């Protein structure tokens, strides 16, 4: 059973992630939508942009972020 989605908890978990951790979460993301980013592309984005993309994916998937 998947834990209940909590927007606030997901926001907090993502907000404290370092850039490399966010990149790893995005590259390994498994959800109802397929994310198709290269590591090179992600490494050229700011950590804030990466967090925004990850949060959008997590919210869309309706699940907690693995941290």
Order of alpha helices (4+ residues) and beta strands (2+ residues): alpha-alpha-alpha-alpha
